[in-house]
Amino acid sequence: MIRIAITGPESSGKTTLTNAIGKVLNGTVFPEFARTFLEHLNRDYVQEDLDRMCEGHLTQFAQSEDELQLIDTDFVVLKVWSKVKFGSASEKIKAAVNSNHFDLHILCTPDIPWEDDPLREHPDQRDELFDLYTKELIASNKNYVVVSGTSSERVKKSCEAIASIQS
């Protein structure tokens, strides 16, 4: 079983890339749990909600035995998000990041146009957030590749990176 996390700042193409890789490689796609959680939350979110999102992510893919699992948004997102929004990340989120749940992280560069969305908060901080993601992946000693450019360029580089860990 190979588990791939697609990560990066808001509006950097994570969902589009996850779905495209899933089609090309016939992988199982796990949608962004946080989005579903927030869309059904009838109040402003608080820091503890990020722990609930973390638990939901774990439950979402932990029971799957599918050969190739593609997870749209990972625990690194929750950690960076929590630190930016609340100044710190919980022990639960830190532990999830430190666990080796993923064989590869694909970090999306925010070099595509911003798409407005009521759940997105930082249209002018994407480059700064990208740097935070990069630092977190390095600090956590994660296997990762950075993708940028057009959708087809991103898919090609991602598929090549996945193929390199499959062999």
C-alpha positions as CSV (number, residue, x, y, z in Angstrom):
1,M,0.0,0.0,0.0
2,I,1.3,3.5,-0.9
3,R,-0.2,6.5,0.8
4,I,0.4,10.0,-0.8
5,A,-0.5,13.3,0.8
6,I,-1.2,16.3,-1.4
7,T,-0.3,19.4,0.7
8,G,0.2,23.2,0.3
9,P,-1.3,26.6,0.9
10,E,-4.9,27.5,0.1
11,S,-5.9,27.6,-3.5
12,S,-2.7,26.0,-4.7
13,G,-4.4,23.2,-6.7
14,K,-4.4,20.4,-4.2
15,T,-7.9,19.0,-4.9
16,T,-7.5,19.3,-8.7
17,L,-4.1,17.6,-8.5
18,T,-5.4,14.8,-6.2
19,N,-8.3,14.0,-8.5
20,A,-6.1,14.1,-11.6
21,I,-3.5,11.7,-10.1
22,G,-6.3,9.4,-9.0
23,K,-7.6,9.2,-12.5
24,V,-4.2,8.7,-14.2
25,L,-3.0,6.1,-11.7
26,N,-6.3,4.6,-10.7
27,G,-5.8,5.5,-7.1
28,T,-8.3,5.9,-4.3
29,V,-8.9,9.6,-3.6
30,F,-9.8,10.8,-0.1
31,P,-11.3,14.2,-0.2
32,E,-10.3,17.1,2.1
33,F,-11.8,16.2,5.4
34,A,-11.5,19.8,6.8
35,R,-13.7,21.2,4.0
36,T,-16.5,18.8,4.7
37,F,-16.2,19.3,8.4
38,L,-16.3,23.1,8.1
39,E,-19.2,23.1,5.6
40,H,-21.3,21.4,8.2
41,L,-20.2,23.4,11.2
42,N,-22.9,26.0,12.1
43,R,-20.5,28.3,13.9
44,D,-17.0,29.8,13.6
45,Y,-14.3,27.1,14.1
46,V,-12.1,27.0,17.2
47,Q,-8.7,25.4,17.7
48,E,-10.2,22.3,19.2
49,D,-12.0,21.7,15.9
50,L,-8.7,21.2,14.2
51,D,-8.2,18.2,16.5
52,R,-11.5,16.9,15.4
53,M,-10.4,17.3,11.8
54,C,-7.2,15.5,12.6
55,E,-9.2,12.6,14.0
56,G,-11.5,12.6,11.0
57,H,-8.5,12.4,8.6
58,L,-7.1,9.5,10.5
59,T,-10.4,7.6,10.5
60,Q,-11.0,8.4,6.8
61,F,-8.0,6.6,5.4
62,A,-6.9,4.3,8.2
63,Q,-9.4,1.6,7.3
64,S,-8.6,1.5,3.6
65,E,-6.5,-1.3,2.2
66,D,-6.4,0.1,-1.3
67,E,-3.1,-0.1,-3.1
68,L,-2.7,3.6,-3.9
69,Q,-4.2,6.1,-1.5
70,L,-4.2,9.8,-2.4
71,I,-5.1,12.1,0.5
72,D,-6.2,15.7,-0.4
73,T,-4.7,17.8,2.4
74,D,-2.8,16.3,5.3
75,F,-1.7,16.9,8.9
76,V,1.0,19.3,7.9
77,V,-1.8,21.6,6.7
78,L,-3.5,21.3,10.1
79,K,-0.3,22.1,11.9
80,V,0.6,25.1,9.8
81,W,-3.0,26.3,9.8
82,S,-3.2,26.0,13.6
83,K,0.1,27.8,14.2
84,V,-0.9,30.7,11.9
85,K,-4.5,31.0,13.2
86,F,-4.0,30.2,16.9
87,G,-0.2,30.6,17.5
88,S,0.3,26.9,18.3
89,A,-0.6,23.3,17.3
90,S,-2.0,20.7,19.6
91,E,-0.1,17.6,20.7
92,K,-2.6,15.5,18.7
93,I,-1.8,17.3,15.5
94,K,2.0,17.3,16.2
95,A,1.8,13.6,16.8
96,A,-0.1,13.0,13.6
97,V,2.6,15.0,11.7
98,N,5.4,13.1,13.3
99,S,3.9,9.7,12.6
100,N,4.9,8.4,9.2
101,H,1.5,8.0,7.7
102,F,2.6,8.9,4.2
103,D,5.2,7.5,1.8
104,L,5.3,10.8,-0.1
105,H,4.1,14.4,0.3
106,I,3.4,16.4,-2.9
107,L,3.7,20.1,-2.1
108,C,1.8,22.4,-4.4
109,T,3.3,25.8,-5.3
110,P,0.8,28.6,-5.2
111,D,1.7,29.7,-8.7
112,I,-1.9,29.5,-10.0
113,P,-4.6,32.2,-9.7
114,W,-6.4,32.5,-6.4
115,E,-9.9,31.1,-6.4
116,D,-12.2,32.8,-4.0
117,D,-14.0,30.5,-1.6
118,P,-15.8,31.3,1.7
119,L,-13.6,28.8,3.6
120,R,-10.3,30.4,2.5
121,E,-8.7,33.1,4.6
122,H,-5.3,34.2,3.3
123,P,-5.2,35.3,-0.4
124,D,-2.2,37.5,0.1
125,Q,-0.1,35.1,2.2
126,R,0.2,32.1,-0.1
127,D,3.9,32.5,-0.7
128,E,4.6,33.0,3.0
129,L,2.5,29.9,3.8
130,F,4.3,27.9,1.1
131,D,7.6,28.7,2.9
132,L,6.0,27.5,6.2
133,Y,4.9,24.2,4.6
134,T,8.4,23.7,3.1
135,K,10.0,24.3,6.5
136,E,7.6,21.9,8.3
137,L,8.2,19.1,5.7
138,I,12.0,19.5,6.2
139,A,11.8,19.8,10.0
140,S,9.6,16.7,10.1
141,N,12.0,14.8,7.8
142,K,9.3,14.0,5.3
143,N,9.8,12.6,1.8
144,Y,8.4,15.3,-0.5
145,V,8.4,16.8,-3.9
146,V,7.4,20.3,-5.0
147,V,5.1,20.6,-8.0
148,S,4.4,23.8,-10.0
149,G,3.3,25.0,-13.4
150,T,0.3,23.9,-15.4
151,S,-2.0,21.1,-14.3
152,S,-0.4,18.7,-16.8
153,E,3.1,19.6,-15.5
154,R,2.0,19.0,-12.0
155,V,0.4,15.7,-12.8
156,K,3.4,14.5,-14.7
157,K,5.9,15.4,-12.0
158,S,3.7,13.8,-9.3
159,C,3.2,10.6,-11.2
160,E,7.0,10.4,-11.8
161,A,7.6,10.9,-8.0
162,I,5.0,8.2,-7.2
163,A,6.6,5.8,-9.7
164,S,10.0,6.3,-8.1
165,I,8.7,5.1,-4.7
166,Q,6.7,2.2,-6.2
167,S,9.8,0.5,-7.6
